[in-house]
Structure formats: C-alpha cells, structure tokens
Amino acid sequence: METRTEAPPSEGRPSPPPPPIVNERADEPVKPARGRPPLPVLIGGAVVAIAVLIWGAFYLAYAFSHESTDDARVDADTVTITSKITERVKQVLVDTNDRVHKGQILILLDDRDERTKYDQAIAVVNAQRAQSNAAQQNVVLTTEQQAAQATQGTGGVQSARAQVTNAQASYQAAVQQATAANSAVAQSEAQLRVAQAQVPSAQAALDRANADFDRYSSLVKTGDISQQQLDAQRASQAQALAQYRAALDSVTAAQTAVAQEQARSTAAESSATAAAAAIGAQQGQLETAQGHLAESTAPARVPQIRAQANAAGANVDTAAAQAETARDQLNYTVIRSPIDGYVGAKNIEVGATVSPGQSLLEIVPQSGLYITANYKETQLGSIAVGQDVDVTVDAYKGTTFHGRVESIGPASQNTFSLIPAQNATGNWIKVVQRLPVRIRLNPDELAAHPLRVGLSMDARVDLSSHS
C-alpha cells in the first residue's frame, strides 16, 4: 500500500515534482519509466552488433583454423669464438654489440713463439728438400756410374781374359823353349862325351909318337937310322901333339857348349816358371775384374740408392707437414669472424692467457634468424612442416611477420634436460609437454624490421594452409 503526502502549492513558484514512488516492501525509490531510444541510436547499435558478430565470426574462424602460442622467441645459430692454442691475448679489436664481417680480425694473440717455430720448420723443410734433391741426383749419378762401370768392368774382364790367354801362350812357348834347351844340353853333353872319348886315343897317339921320337933319336945317334926318318918321326910327333891338343880343345868347347846350353835351359825353365806365375797373376786379375763387374752390375745397388732417395723425399713430406702445422699454429694467433653478425658477448681482455676451447666471444649472425615456438603436445596434431605462420612481436606494434614451419622438434625439451623426467618412479604427475617448432620468417620482412635474438613472439600456425 502506498502513502502519498501532498504539500500545499506555493504561490508564485512552480510546483515541485511529485515525490518518488516508494516501494512498501523494500523502501527503495522506483525509477521513472524511460522513453523509447531515438532511431539513430538504434541503427548505431545494430551496426555495432553486426560488426561484433562479423568480427566474432572471423575471430572464431581464425581461432579454429590456427594454433597459437605465446611461448615463442627469436633464435639464431650463434657462433662461439674460441682459441685453438694456449697463448696470451695481444689485442682485442672488437667490443660488445659491434658489427663484424666474415673474415674480420677479432683478436690477435702473441705470435712470437709460433713465428719462431714456423721459421725453424721452414728451415728444416729447405734442408730436407736439399737432401732429397741430392739423393735424387745420386740416383741418376749412381745409375750412370753403374752403367759406365759395367762397361768398364766388361772391358776389364775381356782384357784380363786376353792377358790370361797370352800368359798361357807365353807359358807354352817357355815350356817349349825349356824342352829345346834341355835337348840342346843333352846333345852338347853327348858331344862332350864324344870329345872326352877322343882325348885318351889322342893321348895314346901322342905318347906313342913321343916314344917313337925318343927311340928314333937314339937310333940316329947310333947311326942305325937316317936323319930323314927322325924328321919324319918328329913330324908324326907334332901331328899327334896337335891332335891331342885338338881333342883337348874339343873337350873344352864341348864343356863350354854344355854350360851354355845348361844356362839356356835354366833360363827357359825360369821363363816357364815365370810364365806359369804370370798365368796365376792374370787369372787373379781376371777374377778381380769379374768381381768389379759383378759389383758394378749389382741389382740391389741402384734400388738401395733409390730407396734412400725415397726416404729423403718422405722426410721432406714429414718436414712439410710439420711446417704446415707450425703455419697453422701461427695462423691460429689471428682469430677471425667466421660469419657476418654482431658481437653478443665478450669474455676476454688484453693480457689474459687463453686455452683451447675457451669461449672468447659470442657472435650473433646477421641473417638466418628463426623463431622457436614451443607448442603444447595437444596442439601438434595438425601442425606440419610447410604450413604458413603469422608472427607478432612487441617490438613492432601492429606489424605481422609471415613465415613457414621449417621443422618440428623430435623430442620435448624435458628430454634433453640435465635431469630428465623419470615417469616410472611412482610419483609421476602428468604435465603437458611442449615441443619446439622452428619457423623460418620472410627475409624481406626481416630486412625491413630487424629482430634481435631472445625477443618474445606470438606465433599462429595456419592449419588450413598446405604443408
């Protein structure tokens, strides 16, 4: 039930509005009834409602045809600059955030020890190369010498054989001369014996002639015979004496002839002995010449020298390899950038001693950036390589990058963690895993809007695009 109280109207003033209607149950004022909105408002509302419906339809269609994630970031295959040798840093030519080009010198190490070792290695190479050249020349020289010595040795053998033949002929001649001399000695001895045999008869005839002369001389004195008979006897005596003396002379001549023939025989025998000795000497020279020929034509002589030359060549190769290693060690003192990019981090200063494998600089590549979007395993069922991707980044408001799915990770990141999940321990709790999806962006868009590694991204894969 409502209660109304009416105040008397004031004169000369308009009447106040009627009091609000009070709800007896809630004691709240009742709002006055509103009128119908104007037509433009209705039309505007209808347009907004239609726009919202259209936008909602497109949004729902886009949402159902795309898989989205905000767990994405810009990645790149960064390069860690390390040293290959242990050496002291001489100079650092770049600083953090500097842009570098491929081949640009980044760090210089102290190269005095490496340069000395390289110079020593080059000297060893030159020495070994000289020895190898000498060994090769020795092979040629030995081959030529062996050919010349073989020719000379063949001539020496032939000459020695001819000398042996001559010595044998001389020996035969000496033997024949000795035989002839012995025959002459025997003949002269026979003549001596004949002469000696004539001496007694000549002696007897002389004795008889002497006796007859003495008898005739006595008879002449007595007158028994004439002086003429004595003279005849004297002549016979003289003749006998002459014959006796002739016999003695024949013996002396025969003895002289025997002595001469014996001397000739001795000389001939000496010549034969000398000729026999000459044969032995010439045979020794023949053996010597044959030995020289065999030595000069030894089949292992040239191969041995050639093997030495090959060993010298191998030493050259070894020294060259050592020189190349020393050159590499010297080149390692100059550290260059392998790519175009930017210095992301510098972990070294001048004067520090670096070790092999120690991280010195981090180079972020200038190109080749990609997106790593970590999708839930519940979202991967329809994602495939080659699908289109829309990517947005907070750094460029209102800019959408376009790319394609390049690859899908073979395992979740948890699999490669230091302590991977052990689901068989009994206290397992199911956690939705994420797998990395690599997205390659349009290089023209990257050139127009450069990105930096580590920026957060929103990625939306178009499931309706062809893979």
C-alpha positions in Angstrom: 0.0 0.0 0.0 1.4 3.3 -1.0 1.1 6.6 1.1 1.2 9.9 -0.6 1.6 13.3 1.1 0.8 16.4 -0.8 2.2 19.8 0.2 0.2 23.0 -0.5 1.3 24.7 -3.6 3.4 27.8 -3.1 2.2 30.9 -4.7 4.3 32.5 -7.5 6.5 29.4 -7.9 6.2 26.4 -10.0 5.0 23.3 -8.3 7.7 20.8 -7.3 7.9 17.4 -9.0 5.9 14.7 -7.5 7.7 12.6 -4.9 9.0 9.3 -6.0 7.0 6.3 -5.6 8.2 4.3 -2.6 8.1 0.5 -2.6 6.4 -0.5 0.5 8.4 -3.8 0.6 11.9 -2.6 0.0 11.6 1.1 0.9 13.5 1.9 -2.3 12.7 4.6 -4.8 11.2 3.5 -8.0 12.9 4.7 -11.2 10.8 6.6 -13.5 9.9 4.8 -16.8 12.3 5.6 -19.7 11.2 6.6 -23.1 12.0 4.7 -26.5 15.6 5.4 -27.7 16.0 7.5 -30.7 16.3 5.8 -34.2 20.0 6.8 -34.8 21.0 5.1 -31.6 19.1 2.0 -32.6 20.8 2.0 -36.0 24.2 2.5 -34.5 23.7 -0.2 -32.0 22.6 -2.5 -34.8 25.7 -1.7 -36.8 27.9 -2.3 -33.8 26.2 -5.6 -33.1 26.5 -6.7 -36.7 30.2 -5.7 -36.7 30.8 -7.5 -33.4 29.1 -10.6 -34.9 31.1 -10.4 -38.1 34.4 -9.8 -36.1 33.4 -12.6 -33.8 32.8 -14.9 -36.7 36.1 -14.1 -38.3 37.8 -14.4 -34.9 36.3 -17.8 -34.3 37.1 -18.9 -37.8 40.7 -17.7 -37.4 40.9 -19.3 -33.9 39.7 -22.6 -35.1 42.0 -22.6 -38.2 45.1 -21.5 -36.3 47.2 -22.9 -33.4 48.6 -20.1 -31.3 51.2 -19.8 -28.6 52.9 -17.0 -26.9 55.8 -19.3 -25.8 58.0 -18.3 -28.8 61.2 -16.4 -29.1 63.7 -15.3 -31.7 66.6 -17.7 -32.1 69.8 -17.9 -34.2 72.7 -20.3 -34.5 75.1 -18.2 -32.6 78.8 -18.8 -33.0 81.2 -19.2 -30.1 84.7 -17.8 -30.9 87.4 -20.0 -29.2 91.1 -20.3 -29.4 92.9 -23.4 -30.8 96.1 -22.7 -28.9 97.3 -21.6 -25.5 98.6 -18.1 -25.8 98.5 -14.6 -24.4 96.0 -12.1 -25.8 97.8 -9.3 -27.5 95.0 -7.2 -28.8 91.2 -7.3 -28.9 89.9 -5.4 -31.9 86.1 -5.5 -31.3 83.7 -4.8 -28.4 80.3 -5.9 -27.4 77.5 -5.0 -29.9 80.0 -4.3 -32.6 79.0 -5.4 -36.1 81.6 -7.7 -37.7 82.0 -9.2 -41.1 83.1 -12.6 -42.2 86.9 -12.8 -42.2 87.3 -9.7 -40.0 90.1 -9.9 -37.4 88.6 -10.1 -33.9 91.5 -11.0 -31.6 95.3 -11.0 -32.0 97.4 -13.4 -29.9 101.1 -13.1 -29.2 102.8 -14.9 -32.1 106.5 -14.7 -31.3 106.9 -18.3 -30.3 104.7 -19.6 -33.2 106.6 -17.5 -35.7 110.0 -18.8 -34.4 108.7 -22.4 -34.7 107.4 -21.7 -38.2 110.7 -20.3 -39.3 112.5 -23.3 -37.9 110.1 -25.7 -39.6 110.7 -23.9 -43.0 114.5 -24.2 -42.5 114.1 -27.9 -41.8 111.9 -28.2 -45.0 114.6 -26.5 -47.0 117.3 -28.7 -45.6 115.3 -31.9 -46.2 114.5 -30.7 -49.7 118.1 -30.1 -50.4 119.0 -33.6 -49.1 116.2 -35.1 -51.2 117.5 -33.3 -54.4 121.0 -34.6 -53.6 119.6 -38.1 -53.1 117.7 -37.9 -56.5 120.9 -36.7 -58.2 122.8 -39.5 -56.5 120.3 -42.0 -58.0 121.0 -40.6 -61.5 124.7 -40.5 -60.9 124.8 -44.0 -59.5 122.8 -45.3 -62.4 125.2 -43.6 -64.9 128.2 -44.8 -62.9 126.9 -48.3 -62.7 126.4 -48.3 -66.5 129.9 -46.9 -67.1 131.4 -49.3 -64.5 129.6 -52.2 -66.1 131.0 -51.2 -69.5 134.5 -50.7 -68.0 134.2 -54.0 -66.0 133.2 -55.9 -69.1 136.2 -54.5 -70.9 138.4 -55.3 -67.9 137.2 -58.9 -67.8 137.8 -59.2 -71.6 141.3 -57.7 -71.2 142.0 -60.0 -68.2 140.9 -63.0 -70.2 143.1 -61.9 -73.1 146.0 -61.5 -70.7 145.4 -64.9 -69.3 145.4 -66.4 -72.8 148.6 -64.5 -73.6 150.2 -65.8 -70.3 149.2 -69.3 -71.2 150.7 -68.9 -74.7 153.8 -67.5 -73.2 154.0 -70.4 -70.8 153.6 -72.9 -73.6 156.4 -71.1 -75.5 158.6 -71.1 -72.4 157.9 -74.8 -71.9 158.8 -75.5 -75.5 162.0 -73.4 -75.1 162.9 -75.2 -71.9 162.3 -78.5 -73.7 164.5 -77.4 -76.6 167.1 -76.1 -74.2 167.1 -79.5 -72.3 167.5 -81.2 -75.7 170.4 -79.0 -76.6 172.0 -79.7 -73.2 171.7 -83.4 -73.8 173.2 -83.0 -77.2 176.1 -80.9 -76.0 176.7 -83.4 -73.2 176.8 -86.1 -75.8 179.3 -84.1 -77.9 181.3 -83.5 -74.7 181.4 -87.2 -74.0 182.5 -87.8 -77.7 185.2 -85.2 -77.3 186.3 -86.7 -74.0 186.4 -90.1 -75.6 188.8 -88.8 -78.2 191.2 -87.4 -75.7 192.6 -90.8 -74.5 193.3 -92.0 -78.0 194.9 -88.7 -78.8 196.9 -89.0 -75.6 198.0 -92.6 -76.5 199.0 -91.5 -80.0 201.0 -88.6 -78.6 202.7 -90.9 -76.1 203.5 -93.4 -78.9 204.8 -90.6 -81.1 206.9 -89.3 -78.2 208.3 -92.8 -77.6 209.0 -93.3 -81.2 210.7 -90.0 -81.5 212.9 -90.8 -78.5 213.8 -94.2 -80.0 214.5 -92.7 -83.3 216.6 -90.0 -81.8 218.7 -92.7 -80.1 219.0 -94.7 -83.3 220.0 -91.6 -85.2 222.9 -91.2 -82.8 224.0 -94.7 -83.3 223.5 -94.4 -87.0 221.0 -97.1 -87.2 218.6 -94.9 -89.0 218.8 -91.8 -91.0 218.2 -88.3 -90.0 215.3 -88.3 -92.5 213.4 -90.9 -90.6 213.9 -88.9 -87.4 212.5 -85.9 -89.1 209.5 -87.9 -90.3 209.0 -89.1 -86.8 209.3 -85.6 -85.4 206.5 -84.6 -87.8 204.4 -87.6 -86.6 205.1 -86.4 -83.1 204.0 -82.9 -83.9 200.9 -84.2 -85.6 200.0 -86.4 -82.6 200.5 -83.4 -80.3 198.3 -81.3 -82.5 195.6 -84.0 -82.4 195.9 -84.3 -78.7 195.6 -80.6 -78.2 192.6 -80.6 -80.7 191.0 -83.3 -78.6 191.5 -81.2 -75.5 190.1 -78.2 -77.3 187.1 -80.2 -78.4 186.5 -81.2 -74.8 186.8 -77.6 -73.6 184.5 -76.4 -76.4 182.0 -79.2 -75.6 182.1 -78.3 -71.9 181.5 -74.7 -72.8 178.6 -75.6 -75.0 177.2 -77.8 -72.2 177.5 -74.9 -69.8 175.8 -72.6 -72.3 173.0 -75.0 -73.1 172.5 -75.6 -69.3 172.3 -71.8 -68.8 169.8 -71.6 -71.7 167.8 -74.5 -70.2 167.9 -72.8 -66.8 166.7 -69.6 -68.3 164.0 -71.4 -70.3 162.8 -73.1 -67.1 162.8 -69.8 -65.3 160.8 -68.3 -68.1 158.4 -71.2 -68.0 158.0 -70.8 -64.2 157.6 -67.1 -64.6 155.0 -67.7 -67.3 153.2 -70.1 -65.1 153.2 -67.5 -62.3 152.0 -64.9 -64.8 149.1 -67.2 -65.6 148.1 -67.3 -61.9 148.5 -63.5 -61.7 146.4 -62.9 -64.8 143.8 -65.3 -63.5 143.7 -63.3 -60.3 143.3 -60.1 -62.3 140.5 -61.8 -64.2 138.8 -62.7 -61.0 139.3 -59.2 -59.8 137.8 -57.8 -63.0 134.9 -60.2 -62.7 134.3 -59.1 -59.1 134.4 -55.4 -60.2 131.9 -56.3 -63.0 129.7 -58.1 -60.6 129.9 -55.2 -58.1 129.2 -52.6 -60.8 126.2 -54.6 -62.1 124.8 -55.5 -58.6 121.0 -55.4 -59.0 120.4 -54.0 -55.4 122.8 -51.1 -55.8 120.5 -48.6 -57.6 117.4 -49.7 -55.7 119.2 -49.1 -52.5 120.2 -45.6 -53.6 116.6 -45.0 -54.9 115.2 -46.2 -51.5 117.4 -43.7 -49.8 116.2 -41.0 -52.1 112.6 -42.1 -51.4 113.3 -41.9 -47.7 114.7 -38.4 -48.2 111.5 -37.5 -50.1 109.4 -38.9 -47.2 111.5 -36.8 -44.8 110.6 -33.7 -47.0 106.9 -34.6 -46.7 107.2 -35.0 -43.0 109.0 -31.7 -42.6 106.4 -30.1 -44.9 103.6 -31.4 -42.7 105.4 -30.1 -39.6 105.8 -26.8 -41.3 102.2 -26.7 -42.2 101.3 -27.5 -38.6 103.6 -24.7 -37.5 102.0 -22.3 -40.1 98.5 -23.3 -38.8 99.7 -22.6 -35.2 100.9 -19.2 -36.4 97.6 -18.5 -38.2 95.7 -19.5 -35.0 97.2 -16.4 -33.4 94.9 -14.4 -35.6 91.3 -15.1 -34.7 88.8 -14.1 -37.4 85.0 -13.9 -37.6 83.5 -16.9 -39.4 80.2 -15.1 -40.2 78.6 -11.7 -40.6 76.9 -10.7 -37.4 77.2 -8.8 -34.1 79.3 -9.3 -31.0 76.9 -10.6 -28.4 79.3 -11.1 -25.5 83.0 -10.5 -24.9 84.6 -12.7 -22.3 88.3 -11.8 -22.8 90.6 -8.9 -22.2 94.2 -8.0 -23.3 96.9 -9.8 -21.4 94.8 -12.8 -20.5 96.1 -16.2 -21.4 93.6 -18.3 -23.3 93.3 -22.0 -23.6 92.0 -24.2 -26.4 88.2 -24.4 -26.3 87.8 -21.3 -24.1 84.9 -19.1 -25.0 86.2 -15.7 -26.1 83.3 -14.0 -28.0 79.8 -14.8 -28.9 78.8 -13.8 -32.5 75.1 -13.5 -33.3 74.6 -14.0 -37.0 73.3 -11.0 -39.1 71.0 -13.2 -41.1 69.3 -16.6 -40.7 67.2 -15.7 -37.7 64.3 -18.0 -37.0 61.5 -18.5 -34.5 61.3 -21.2 -31.9 57.7 -21.7 -30.9 57.1 -24.2 -28.1 53.7 -25.7 -28.7 51.9 -27.9 -26.3 51.7 -31.6 -27.3 47.9 -31.1 -27.5 48.4 -28.6 -30.3 50.8 -30.6 -32.5 48.3 -32.9 -34.1 47.5 -30.7 -37.0 50.8 -28.8 -37.3 53.0 -29.9 -40.2 56.1 -28.7 -42.0 55.5 -26.1 -44.7 52.4 -24.5 -43.1 52.1 -20.7 -43.0 52.6 -18.9 -39.8 51.7 -15.4 -38.6 54.1 -13.9 -36.0 53.8 -10.8 -34.0 56.3 -9.2 -31.7 56.0 -6.5 -29.1 58.9 -4.6 -30.5 56.9 -3.7 -33.6 53.3 -2.9 -32.7 50.8 -3.7 -35.4 53.4 -5.5 -37.6 52.8 -9.1 -38.5 55.6 -11.2 -39.8 55.0 -14.2 -42.1 56.8 -17.4 -42.2 56.6 -21.1 -42.6 57.0 -24.1 -40.4 60.5 -25.4 -41.1 60.8 -28.3 -38.7 59.2 -29.9 -35.6 61.4 -31.0 -32.7 61.9 -34.8 -32.4 61.5 -34.6 -28.6 60.4 -32.4 -25.8 62.8 -30.1 -24.2 62.4 -32.0 -21.0 64.0 -35.0 -22.7 67.3 -33.1 -23.2 67.4 -31.5 -19.7 70.1 -32.3 -17.2 67.7 -34.4 -15.1 65.0 -35.8 -17.5 61.7 -36.9 -16.1 61.5 -40.4 -14.6 57.9 -41.3 -15.1 58.4 -44.8 -13.7 59.3 -43.7 -10.2 55.7 -44.0 -8.8 55.2 -40.3 -8.1 54.5 -39.3 -11.6 52.3 -36.3 -12.3 51.2 -35.7 -15.8 52.4 -32.4 -17.2 51.6 -31.2 -20.7 54.9 -31.2 -22.6 56.0 -28.7 -25.2 57.9 -29.4 -28.3 59.9 -26.8 -30.3 58.6 -25.8 -33.7 61.1 -23.9 -35.9 59.6 -21.2 -38.0 61.6 -19.5 -40.8 60.5 -15.9 -41.4 60.3 -13.9 -44.7 63.8 -12.5 -45.2 62.4 -9.3 -46.8 60.3 -8.6 -43.8 63.3 -9.2 -41.5 65.3 -6.8 -43.6 62.6 -4.2 -43.2 62.1 -4.8 -39.4 65.3 -6.3 -37.9 64.8 -8.6 -34.9 67.1 -9.4 -32.1 67.7 -12.8 -30.6 65.6 -13.5 -27.5 62.6 -11.3 -28.3 59.3 -12.8 -27.3 56.9 -13.6 -30.1 53.3 -14.8 -30.6 53.1 -17.4 -33.3 49.9 -18.7 -35.0 50.1 -21.6 -37.4 47.6 -21.7 -40.2 46.3 -25.2 -40.1 44.3 -24.8 -43.3 47.5 -24.0 -45.4 49.1 -26.7 -47.4 52.1 -28.4 -46.0 
